[in-house]
Amino acid sequence: MQKTTQLLLTATALSLTTTVQEAIAQVTIRSTGIVSGTVTPPNKNPTFNQGTTRIDTDSQGRYFRNGALVFDAQTVNPNLVRMDSNGQFFVDFRGIPVVSTDGALTSAVLKNGQLDSIQRFNHDALVKYWGNIQDELVVQGSYTGIATDPNTGNQYQGTFDIRGQGPRYSDANGGSSPTVFDFRSYYNFQASPAIPPTPTV
């Protein structure tokens, strides 16, 4: 899946030099940024993690955002729909790990650099960023370049641990970021026969 996603970013220095101060142990910069690239499950243990995103639906297993139909269990498997003790219908989705081998990051606070290629335990090829899709997309990576603290204007050059979080699936702009709906990681182990999570891209 290829998508451009705006994230809330946190950049924490791993090793750096600064043109403003002689030495600094750590600096944390918070801003927004946009990640792009092809997002796929890793090729080792690609199926799911142990987290569950429970989506409240109507009795038909339909979920709407801003009045638009986002998910309809009837078109997939009606046996996905369950009801809790309060009479609320829901469909469960498993959170899944994701990686990007061609990802890029742009932000007003970053320049003259790029995401580093990192070897991850769950993917054979080097990746630019990795993370999980749960209630929202959460990614991390390593960026080498120059970061500007928007609060002070100070510029720092070095390698930064990057963490980003996209909008929640239920937010008005939840569709601007990959979600469990995109990867179709729905499941119901209590159905007969059981419906295991089998996310696809």
Secondary structure, 3 states (H helix, E strand, C coil): CECCEEEEEEEEEEEEEECCCCCCCCCEEEEEEEEECECECCCCCCCCCCCEEEEEECCCCEEEECCEEEEEHHHCCHHHCEECCCCCEEEEEECEEEEECCCEEEECCEEEEEECCECCCCCCCCECEEEEECCCEEEEEEEEEEEECCCCCCEEEEEEEEEEECCCCCCCCHHHCCCHHHHCCEEECCCCCCECCCCCC
